Amino acid sequence: MFQIEIRLVMSEEVIIRKYKNIDYVQLCQVHDQARMQELIVGNAVDLYALLEVAVYKEKLFSETIYVAALDSQVVVFVAFRKNELGYIYVLNEFQGRGVGGKLLDTVIPYLERPAFLEVFPTNIKAKRLYRSRGFVEETKEKMILH
């Protein structure tokens, strides 16, 4: 697996940095809330599992993870490997505030091209965010960044 440099980006009170083990509890909270929201939008609630239960199945921690924190609270995280954006989850109350976009802007340069992600066809908000960063739909559930 490749290494990625640790980089801090500050904008107002937003700090973007590489995941640390001390972030685990907050990362679980972001995942659990945002994952449920994603599954509701995708009409797939039966797939829901808390991160503590799903962590081994989902292999999240085998990916590179960055977090965005506001006042030391993790509110967004993104996980990726080589050319795949595997996760980006934003707490409900921070959606639409640009924090997820700032985090994407930090990690997109590290994705090998073409990069891809999977998204529920009905997740319009997520698709809008990805399109704003250059991703295009390849299929209803797959977006590509060239």
VEXBANU-649057 format. One record per atom (N, C-alpha, C): residue number from 0; x, y, z. Coordinates in Angstrom, 2 decimals. Each point is the difference from the previous one (the first is absolute). Layout:
<site NUM, <X, Y, Z>> ...
END
This chain:
<site 0, <0.85, -1.18, 0.00>> <site 0, <-0.85, 1.18, 0.00>> <site 0, <0.89, 1.24, 0.00>> <site 1, <-0.41, 1.00, -0.67>> <site 1, <0.76, 1.23, -0.12>> <site 1, <-0.15, 0.85, 1.26>> <site 2, <0.93, 0.90, 0.19>> <site 2, <-0.04, 0.91, 1.13>> <site 2, <-0.49, 1.36, -0.48>> <site 3, <-0.67, 0.70, 0.86>> <site 3, <-0.47, 1.34, -0.32>> <site 3, <0.53, 0.94, 1.08>> <site 4, <0.41, 1.15, -0.40>> <site 4, <0.55, 0.94, 0.96>> <site 4, <-1.11, 0.52, 0.91>> <site 5, <0.35, 0.31, 1.22>> <site 5, <-0.95, 0.63, 0.91>> <site 5, <-0.01, 1.47, -0.32>> <site 6, <-1.18, 0.53, -0.22>> <site 6, <-0.12, 1.38, -0.44>> <site 6, <-1.12, 0.66, 0.78>> <site 7, <0.25, 1.17, 0.50>> <site 7, <-1.03, 0.76, 0.71>> <site 7, <-0.51, 1.10, -0.91>> <site 8, <-1.29, 0.14, -0.05>> <site 8, <-0.62, 1.08, -0.75>> <site 8, <-0.95, 0.69, 0.96>> <site 9, <0.14, 1.29, 0.15>> <site 9, <-0.86, 0.73, 0.93>> <site 9, <-0.77, 1.06, -0.75>> <site 10, <-1.28, 0.06, 0.25>> <site 10, <-0.86, 1.01, -0.57>> <site 10, <-1.04, 0.31, 1.06>> <site 11, <0.05, 1.19, 0.53>> <site 11, <-0.81, 0.35, 1.15>> <site 11, <0.37, -0.97, 1.12>> <site 12, <-0.98, -0.73, 0.54>> <site 12, <0.35, -0.94, 1.07>> <site 12, <0.07, -1.44, -0.49>> <site 13, <0.00, -0.23, -1.30>> <site 13, <0.07, -1.35, -0.57>> <site 13, <1.45, -0.46, -0.06>> <site 14, <0.26, -1.16, 0.54>> <site 14, <1.33, -0.60, -0.10>> <site 14, <-0.17, -1.32, -0.74>> <site 15, <0.76, -0.16, -1.08>> <site 15, <0.00, -1.24, -0.77>> <site 15, <1.33, -0.67, 0.24>> <site 16, <-0.07, -1.27, 0.39>> <site 16, <1.23, -0.73, 0.33>> <site 16, <-0.23, -1.48, -0.16>> <site 17, <1.09, -0.74, 0.06>> <site 17, <-0.08, -1.44, -0.08>> <site 17, <-0.63, -0.55, 1.29>> <site 18, <-0.75, -1.08, -0.14>> <site 18, <-0.65, -0.67, 1.13>> <site 18, <1.02, -0.46, 1.03>> <site 19, <-0.37, 0.13, 1.27>> <site 19, <0.79, -0.51, 1.12>> <site 19, <-0.88, -0.96, 0.79>> <site 20, <0.61, -0.94, 0.69>> <site 20, <-0.77, -0.98, 0.78>> <site 20, <-0.92, 0.67, 1.02>> <site 21, <0.38, 1.16, 0.51>> <site 21, <-0.85, 0.67, 0.99>> <site 21, <-1.30, 0.52, -0.62>> <site 22, <-0.10, -0.01, -1.33>> <site 22, <-1.22, 0.44, -0.70>> <site 22, <-1.04, -1.10, -0.11>> <site 23, <0.31, -1.21, 0.43>> <site 23, <-0.85, -1.15, -0.27>> <site 23, <-1.45, 0.19, 0.43>> <site 24, <-0.23, 0.43, 1.21>> <site 24, <-1.38, 0.15, 0.50>> <site 24, <-0.76, 1.02, -0.84>> <site 25, <0.62, 1.14, -0.29>> <site 25, <-0.67, 1.02, -0.80>> <site 25, <-0.20, -0.48, -1.44>> <site 26, <0.96, -0.74, -0.54>> <site 26, <-0.15, -0.55, -1.34>> <site 26, <-1.20, -0.95, -0.06>> <site 27, <-0.15, -0.81, 1.03>> <site 27, <-1.16, -0.90, 0.08>> <site 27, <-1.30, 0.80, 0.01>> <site 28, <-0.04, 1.08, 0.75>> <site 28, <-1.21, 0.83, 0.06>> <site 28, <-0.34, 0.58, -1.37>> <site 29, <1.00, 0.52, -0.71>> <site 29, <-0.23, 0.56, -1.33>> <site 29, <-0.48, -1.11, -0.93>> <site 30, <0.70, -1.12, -0.01>> <site 30, <-0.37, -1.12, -0.86>> <site 30, <-1.44, -0.45, 0.27>> <site 31, <-0.31, -0.25, 1.26>> <site 31, <-1.29, -0.59, 0.35>> <site 31, <-1.16, 0.91, -0.40>> <site 32, <0.13, 1.29, 0.27>> <site 32, <-1.06, 0.93, -0.37>> <site 32, <-0.13, 0.16, -1.52>> <site 33, <1.13, 0.26, -0.65>> <site 33, <-0.03, 0.27, -1.44>> <site 33, <-0.30, -1.27, -0.80>> <site 34, <0.46, -1.15, 0.47>> <site 34, <-0.29, -1.25, -0.70>> <site 34, <-1.49, -0.29, 0.00>> <site 35, <-0.65, 0.22, 1.13>> <site 35, <-1.45, -0.22, 0.06>> <site 35, <-0.71, 0.94, -0.97>> <site 36, <0.41, 1.25, -0.01>> <site 36, <-0.60, 0.96, -0.94>> <site 36, <0.19, -0.47, -1.44>> <site 37, <1.21, -0.44, -0.32>> <site 37, <0.29, -0.49, -1.36>> <site 37, <-0.89, -1.20, -0.36>> <site 38, <-0.16, -0.91, 0.93>> <site 38, <-0.80, -1.20, -0.27>> <site 38, <-1.48, 0.31, -0.11>> <site 39, <-0.48, 0.99, 0.73>> <site 39, <-1.39, 0.43, -0.14>> <site 39, <-0.21, 0.55, -1.41>> <site 40, <0.91, 0.87, -0.43>> <site 40, <-0.09, 0.58, -1.35>> <site 40, <0.08, -1.10, -1.06>> <site 41, <0.83, -1.01, 0.24>> <site 41, <0.18, -1.08, -0.95>> <site 41, <-1.00, -1.14, 0.14>> <site 42, <-0.94, 0.15, 0.93>> <site 42, <-1.03, -1.02, 0.25>> <site 42, <0.66, -1.36, 0.31>> <site 43, <1.00, 0.04, 0.87>> <site 43, <0.75, -1.22, 0.33>> <site 43, <0.29, -0.08, 1.50>> <site 44, <-0.93, 0.44, 0.82>> <site 44, <0.21, 0.06, 1.45>> <site 44, <0.35, -1.37, 0.58>> <site 45, <-0.44, -1.07, -0.62>> <site 45, <0.30, -1.34, 0.50>> <site 45, <1.51, -0.31, -0.03>> <site 46, <0.79, 0.80, -0.68>> <site 46, <1.45, -0.18, -0.04>> <site 46, <0.73, 0.69, 1.15>> <site 47, <-0.74, 0.74, 0.81>> <site 47, <0.62, 0.82, 1.06>> <site 47, <0.66, -0.86, 1.08>> <site 48, <1.18, 0.43, 0.40>> <site 48, <0.69, -0.56, 1.16>> <site 48, <0.86, 1.11, 0.59>> <site 49, <0.07, 0.04, 1.33>> <site 49, <0.89, 0.94, 0.66>> <site 49, <1.43, -0.27, -0.46>> <site 50, <0.81, 1.03, -0.06>> <site 50, <1.38, -0.17, -0.45>> <site 50, <0.74, -0.99, 0.88>> <site 51, <-0.23, 0.02, 1.29>> <site 51, <0.69, -0.94, 0.89>> <site 51, <-0.26, -1.45, -0.39>> <site 52, <-1.17, -0.27, -0.55>> <site 52, <-0.35, -1.34, -0.45>> <site 52, <0.51, -0.25, -1.41>> <site 53, <-0.11, 1.01, -0.85>> <site 53, <0.29, -0.15, -1.43>> <site 53, <1.47, 0.24, -0.35>> <site 54, <0.80, 0.46, 0.93>> <site 54, <1.35, 0.44, -0.31>> <site 54, <0.83, -1.07, -0.71>> <site 55, <-0.12, -1.24, 0.41>> <site 55, <0.81, -1.05, -0.63>> <site 55, <-0.54, -0.36, -1.37>> <site 56, <-1.30, 0.00, -0.14>> <site 56, <-0.63, -0.30, -1.29>> <site 56, <0.29, 1.11, -1.01>> <site 57, <-0.07, 1.23, 0.44>> <site 57, <0.17, 1.14, -0.90>> <site 57, <1.46, 0.33, -0.30>> <site 58, <0.94, -0.49, 0.80>> <site 58, <1.43, 0.23, -0.22>> <site 58, <0.37, 1.48, -0.06>> <site 59, <-0.75, 0.82, 0.70>> <site 59, <0.24, 1.44, 0.01>> <site 59, <1.43, 0.34, 0.39>> <site 60, <0.53, -0.67, 1.00>> <site 60, <1.30, 0.39, 0.52>> <site 60, <1.18, -0.54, -0.82>> <site 61, <-0.29, -0.66, -1.11>> <site 61, <1.07, -0.36, -0.93>> <site 61, <0.18, 1.11, -1.03>> <site 62, <-0.82, 1.03, 0.06>> <site 62, <0.07, 1.13, -0.92>> <site 62, <0.69, 1.18, 0.69>> <site 63, <0.38, 0.99, -0.79>> <site 63, <0.52, 1.25, 0.55>> <site 63, <-1.19, 0.84, 0.41>> <site 64, <0.03, 0.53, 1.21>> <site 64, <-1.14, 0.74, 0.53>> <site 64, <0.44, 1.41, 0.39>> <site 65, <-0.76, 0.97, -0.44>> <site 65, <0.16, 1.38, 0.43>> <site 65, <-1.28, 0.44, 0.69>> <site 66, <0.14, 0.91, 0.96>> <site 66, <-1.16, 0.54, 0.71>> <site 66, <0.01, 1.52, -0.11>> <site 67, <-1.19, 0.57, 0.13>> <site 67, <-0.14, 1.45, 0.14>> <site 67, <-0.63, 0.22, 1.38>> <site 68, <0.63, 0.86, 0.78>> <site 68, <-0.46, 0.25, 1.36>> <site 68, <-0.31, 1.49, 0.17>> <site 69, <-1.08, 0.25, 0.70>> <site 69, <-0.38, 1.36, 0.39>> <site 69, <0.04, 0.03, 1.51>> <site 70, <0.79, 0.90, 0.55>> <site 70, <0.15, 0.08, 1.46>> <site 70, <0.27, -1.36, 0.61>> <site 71, <0.92, -0.75, -0.59>> <site 71, <0.46, -1.33, 0.41>> <site 71, <-1.06, -1.10, -0.11>> <site 72, <-1.14, 0.28, -0.62>> <site 72, <-1.01, -1.02, -0.25>> <site 72, <0.09, -0.45, -1.46>> <site 73, <0.21, -1.30, -0.21>> <site 73, <0.03, -0.54, -1.36>> <site 73, <-1.42, 0.07, -0.55>> <site 74, <-0.15, 0.70, -1.13>> <site 74, <-1.33, 0.17, -0.60>> <site 74, <-0.10, -0.61, -1.39>> <site 75, <1.15, -0.32, -0.59>> <site 75, <0.05, -0.61, -1.33>> <site 75, <1.20, -0.93, -0.03>> <site 76, <-0.14, -1.11, -0.71>> <site 76, <1.19, -0.78, -0.30>> <site 76, <-0.10, -0.55, -1.41>> <site 77, <1.17, -0.26, -0.56>> <site 77, <0.10, -0.59, -1.32>> <site 77, <1.05, -1.10, 0.08>> <site 78, <-0.28, -1.11, -0.70>> <site 78, <0.94, -1.11, -0.06>> <site 78, <0.18, -0.40, -1.45>> <site 79, <1.23, -0.27, -0.37>> <site 79, <0.28, -0.34, -1.39>> <site 79, <1.21, -0.91, -0.10>> <site 80, <0.13, -0.63, -1.15>> <site 80, <1.19, -0.78, -0.32>> <site 80, <0.27, 0.17, -1.49>> <site 81, <1.23, 0.04, -0.35>> <site 81, <0.46, 0.16, -1.38>> <site 81, <-0.94, 0.83, -0.86>> <site 82, <-0.94, -0.65, -0.70>> <site 82, <-0.87, 0.74, -0.91>> <site 82, <-1.48, -0.12, 0.38>> <site 83, <-0.27, -0.32, 1.25>> <site 83, <-1.40, -0.15, 0.43>> <site 83, <-0.29, 0.86, 1.22>> <site 84, <-1.03, 0.83, -0.13>> <site 84, <-0.51, 0.76, 1.13>> <site 84, <-1.05, -0.89, 0.65>> <site 85, <0.35, -0.58, 1.14>> <site 85, <-0.86, -0.99, 0.63>> <site 85, <-1.08, 0.59, 0.89>> <site 86, <0.33, 1.06, 0.71>> <site 86, <-0.93, 0.58, 0.97>> <site 86, <0.15, 1.50, 0.01>> <site 87, <-1.10, 0.69, 0.12>> <site 87, <0.00, 1.38, 0.47>> <site 87, <-1.31, 0.17, 0.73>> <site 88, <0.12, 0.25, 1.29>> <site 88, <-1.18, 0.15, 0.85>> <site 88, <0.09, 1.32, 0.75>> <site 89, <-1.13, 0.71, 0.03>> <site 89, <-0.10, 1.31, 0.63>> <site 89, <-1.15, -0.05, 1.00>> <site 90, <0.24, 0.48, 1.22>> <site 90, <-1.10, 0.10, 0.96>> <site 90, <-1.11, 0.86, -0.59>> <site 91, <-1.25, -0.37, 0.27>> <site 91, <-1.15, 0.71, -0.57>> <site 91, <0.08, 1.51, 0.16>> <site 92, <0.30, 0.46, 1.19>> <site 92, <-0.03, 1.44, 0.26>> <site 92, <1.11, 0.78, -0.69>> <site 93, <0.96, -0.71, -0.60>> <site 93, <1.09, 0.67, -0.71>> <site 93, <-0.09, -0.17, -1.51>> <site 94, <-1.03, -0.67, -0.47>> <site 94, <-0.17, -0.16, -1.44>> <site 94, <-0.39, 1.33, -0.62>> <site 95, <0.52, 0.25, -1.18>> <site 95, <-0.30, 1.24, -0.70>> <site 95, <0.79, 1.21, 0.47>> <site 96, <0.96, -0.21, 0.89>> <site 96, <0.80, 1.11, 0.52>> <site 96, <1.38, 0.07, -0.64>> <site 97, <0.29, -0.90, -0.93>> <site 97, <1.27, 0.03, -0.72>> <site 97, <1.13, -0.80, 0.62>> <site 98, <-0.24, -0.60, 1.17>> <site 98, <1.07, -0.73, 0.67>> <site 98, <0.35, -1.27, -0.76>> <site 99, <-1.01, -0.72, -0.49>> <site 99, <0.25, -1.21, -0.79>> <site 99, <0.76, 0.32, -1.27>> <site 100, <-0.34, 1.11, -0.64>> <site 100, <0.71, 0.43, -1.21>> <site 100, <1.45, 0.32, 0.28>> <site 101, <0.27, 0.67, 1.12>> <site 101, <1.39, 0.32, 0.37>> <site 101, <0.80, -1.29, 0.21>> <site 102, <-0.64, -0.98, 0.63>> <site 102, <0.70, -1.26, 0.23>> <site 102, <0.25, -0.73, -1.31>> <site 103, <-0.97, -0.01, -0.89>> <site 103, <0.20, -0.60, -1.32>> <site 103, <1.13, 0.69, -0.76>> <site 104, <0.03, 1.32, 0.06>> <site 104, <1.05, 0.75, -0.68>> <site 104, <1.39, -0.38, 0.51>> <site 105, <0.10, -0.39, 1.26>> <site 105, <1.27, -0.39, 0.58>> <site 105, <0.45, -1.37, -0.52>> <site 106, <-0.93, -0.95, -0.13>> <site 106, <0.41, -1.36, -0.36>> <site 106, <-0.03, -0.30, -1.49>> <site 107, <-0.78, 0.71, -0.78>> <site 107, <-0.10, -0.30, -1.44>> <site 107, <1.37, -0.01, -0.70>> <site 108, <0.91, 0.91, 0.32>> <site 108, <1.31, -0.05, -0.67>> <site 108, <0.76, -1.31, 0.22>> <site 109, <-0.32, -0.75, 1.04>> <site 109, <0.69, -1.24, 0.30>> <site 109, <-0.61, -1.22, -0.67>> <site 110, <-1.17, 0.16, -0.61>> <site 110, <-0.65, -1.12, -0.69>> <site 110, <0.65, -0.23, -1.36>> <site 111, <0.35, -1.25, -0.29>> <site 111, <0.50, -0.34, -1.33>> <site 111, <-1.17, 0.11, -0.98>> <site 112, <0.30, 0.36, -1.25>> <site 112, <-1.04, 0.15, -1.02>> <site 112, <0.00, -1.18, -0.96>> <site 113, <-1.14, -0.41, -0.49>> <site 113, <-1.31, 0.51, 0.38>> <site 113, <-0.38, -0.49, 1.40>> <site 114, <-0.60, 0.87, 0.77>> <site 114, <-0.47, -0.34, 1.34>> <site 114, <-1.50, -0.23, -0.07>> <site 115, <-0.51, -0.80, 0.92>> <site 115, <-1.43, -0.27, -0.02>> <site 115, <-0.58, -0.06, 1.41>> <site 116, <-1.31, 0.05, 0.07>> <site 116, <-0.75, -0.17, 1.23>> <site 116, <-1.35, -0.59, -0.35>> <site 117, <-0.62, -0.60, 0.99>> <site 117, <-1.35, -0.52, -0.17>> <site 117, <-0.95, 0.83, 0.85>> <site 118, <-1.20, 0.21, -0.55>> <site 118, <-0.99, 0.84, 0.68>> <site 118, <-1.39, -0.51, -0.38>> <site 119, <-0.93, 0.08, 0.95>> <site 119, <-1.37, -0.38, -0.31>> <site 119, <-0.55, 0.92, -1.08>> <site 120, <-0.69, -0.54, -0.99>> <site 120, <-0.57, 0.85, -1.07>> <site 120, <-0.90, 1.11, 0.53>> <site 121, <-0.63, -0.22, 1.15>> <site 121, <-0.93, 0.98, 0.57>> <site 121, <0.67, 1.02, 0.91>> <site 122, <1.31, -0.10, 0.19>> <site 122, <0.71, 0.92, 0.90>> <site 122, <0.41, 1.26, -0.79>> <site 123, <-0.96, 0.83, -0.26>> <site 123, <0.18, 1.21, -0.82>> <site 123, <1.00, 0.97, 0.62>> <site 124, <-0.08, 0.20, 1.32>> <site 124, <0.93, 0.93, 0.67>> <site 124, <1.44, -0.44, -0.16>> <site 125, <0.25, -1.29, 0.18>> <site 125, <1.36, -0.51, -0.14>> <site 125, <0.48, 0.14, -1.44>> <site 126, <-0.85, -0.34, -0.95>> <site 126, <0.39, 0.10, -1.40>> <site 126, <0.32, 1.45, -0.38>> <site 127, <-0.76, 0.93, 0.55>> <site 127, <0.27, 1.42, -0.26>> <site 127, <1.40, 0.38, 0.51>> <site 128, <0.34, -0.46, 1.19>> <site 128, <1.32, 0.27, 0.57>> <site 128, <1.09, -0.60, -0.88>> <site 129, <-0.17, -1.25, -0.42>> <site 129, <1.02, -0.65, -0.81>> <site 129, <0.15, 0.68, -1.36>> <site 130, <-1.12, 0.37, -0.61>> <site 130, <0.07, 0.71, -1.29>> <site 130, <0.75, 1.32, 0.13>> <site 131, <-0.21, 0.68, 1.13>> <site 131, <0.67, 1.29, 0.19>> <site 131, <1.51, -0.15, 0.11>> <site 132, <0.46, -1.22, 0.23>> <site 132, <1.43, -0.28, 0.10>> <site 132, <0.53, -0.74, -1.22>> <site 133, <-0.80, -0.08, -1.08>> <site 133, <0.47, -0.56, -1.25>> <site 133, <-0.39, -1.43, -0.30>> <site 134, <-0.68, -0.67, 0.92>> <site 134, <-0.45, -1.36, -0.27>> <site 134, <-1.16, 0.03, -0.99>> <site 135, <-0.07, -1.01, -0.86>> <site 135, <-1.10, -0.15, -0.94>> <site 135, <-0.59, -1.40, 0.16>> <site 136, <-1.28, -0.11, -0.31>> <site 136, <-0.66, -1.30, 0.13>> <site 136, <0.43, -0.93, -1.12>> <site 137, <0.44, -1.17, 0.40>> <site 137, <0.30, -1.05, -0.97>> <site 137, <-1.20, -0.94, -0.10>> <site 138, <-0.60, -0.31, 1.15>> <site 138, <-1.25, -0.75, 0.08>> <site 138, <-0.86, 0.70, 1.04>> <site 139, <-1.19, -0.52, 0.27>> <site 139, <-0.86, 0.60, 1.02>> <site 139, <0.64, -0.02, 1.38>> <site 140, <0.87, -0.99, 0.25>> <site 140, <0.59, -0.16, 1.32>> <site 140, <1.51, 0.24, 0.06>> <site 141, <0.61, 0.37, -1.11>> <site 141, <1.45, 0.17, -0.03>> <site 141, <0.35, 1.33, -0.66>> <site 142, <0.89, 0.75, 0.67>> <site 142, <0.49, 1.26, -0.54>> <site 142, <1.51, -0.08, -0.16>> <site 143, <0.50, 0.67, -1.04>> <site 143, <1.43, -0.06, -0.37>> <site 143, <0.59, 1.41, -0.01>> <site 144, <1.26, 0.09, 0.40>> <site 144, <0.77, 1.24, -0.08>> <site 144, <1.21, -0.29, -0.88>> <site 145, <0.09, 0.70, -1.12>> <site 145, <1.12, -0.22, -0.94>> <site 145, <1.14, 0.95, 0.27>> 
END
